Amino acid sequence: MRYLLSWHIREAELHDRTPAWREEIVAFLARFEDELFLSSELDWVEVLDPESQAIVVGPGGDVRPGYYNEGGKPSARVWAIRVENKERAREIAATFAGQLDTWIEVRESLPGAQRP
């Protein structure tokens, strides 16, 4: 089963954290992502620009600064994992949530096909 895990945090929240916390998190992410990769559970990870660099493109090509869900926190990092079951996805998310001190969004990646 494939799942996407998402970490949502505002840029200001990251800046409010101590340098020691940021260093600890970088070390944790490098270590834990390596472990998941070695166990063949991590397909890929994306680290996203902060929301100050985001734009939204609307119908007709209109462009505005910001991220789509302005009422919520923007995505900061996304992991694609491949695990045996939903419980394992929850375990991985709980590890991220515990270290990052936040909630992690978990969604199953549903199989699909493109059709002409």
C-alpha positions in Angstrom: 0.0 0.0 0.0 1.2 3.5 -0.8 0.7 6.5 1.4 1.6 10.2 1.2 2.7 11.8 4.5 2.6 15.6 4.7 4.2 18.0 7.2 2.4 21.4 7.3 4.1 24.3 9.0 4.2 28.1 8.5 7.6 29.7 7.7 7.3 31.9 10.8 6.9 28.8 13.0 10.2 27.5 11.8 11.9 30.8 12.4 10.5 30.9 15.9 12.1 27.5 16.8 15.6 27.5 18.3 18.7 26.8 16.1 19.3 23.7 18.3 15.8 22.4 17.5 16.3 23.0 13.8 19.7 21.2 13.9 18.2 18.3 15.8 15.3 18.0 13.2 17.7 18.1 10.2 19.7 15.2 11.8 16.6 13.2 12.7 15.1 13.6 9.2 18.4 12.5 7.5 18.7 9.5 9.8 15.0 8.4 9.7 14.6 8.9 6.0 17.7 6.9 5.4 16.3 4.1 7.5 13.0 4.1 5.6 14.9 4.1 2.3 17.0 1.2 3.4 14.0 -0.8 4.4 12.4 -0.1 1.0 9.5 1.9 2.6 10.5 5.3 1.3 9.8 5.9 -2.4 10.7 9.6 -2.4 10.6 12.8 -0.3 10.1 16.4 -1.4 11.2 19.5 0.5 9.1 22.5 -0.5 10.0 26.2 -0.6 8.4 28.2 2.2 5.0 29.8 1.6 6.7 33.2 0.9 8.0 31.7 -2.4 4.6 30.1 -3.4 2.3 31.3 -6.1 -1.2 30.2 -7.0 -2.3 30.1 -10.7 -6.0 30.3 -11.3 -8.4 29.9 -14.2 -7.4 32.0 -17.1 -3.8 32.1 -16.0 -4.3 34.6 -13.2 -1.3 34.5 -10.7 -1.2 35.6 -7.1 1.3 35.2 -4.4 0.6 32.7 -1.6 -0.4 29.1 -1.2 -3.7 27.6 -2.0 -5.0 26.8 1.5 -4.4 30.2 3.1 -6.6 29.3 6.0 -4.4 26.4 7.0 -0.7 25.7 7.2 1.2 25.2 3.9 3.0 21.9 3.1 6.7 21.9 4.0 7.7 18.3 3.2 6.0 15.3 1.6 7.0 11.7 1.9 5.8 8.9 -0.4 6.0 5.6 1.4 5.2 2.0 0.5 4.2 -0.2 3.4 2.4 -3.4 4.2 -0.6 -1.8 5.8 -2.2 1.3 7.2 -0.9 0.6 10.7 2.7 0.8 9.5 1.9 4.1 7.8 0.5 5.4 11.1 3.6 4.2 12.9 5.9 6.1 10.5 3.7 9.2 10.8 3.7 9.0 14.6 7.5 9.0 14.5 7.6 12.1 12.3 4.9 13.8 14.5 6.7 13.0 17.7 10.0 14.4 16.5 8.6 17.4 14.6 6.1 18.1 17.5 3.2 18.5 15.1 0.4 16.6 13.2 1.3 14.7 10.1 -1.3 14.2 7.4 -1.6 10.6 6.1 -3.4 9.7 2.9 -3.4 6.5 0.9 -2.3 6.9 -2.7 -5.1 5.2 -4.7 -4.3 3.3 -7.8 -5.4 5.1 -10.9 -4.9 5.2 -14.6 -4.7 8.0 -17.2 -7.1 7.7 -20.0 -7.2 9.6 -23.3 
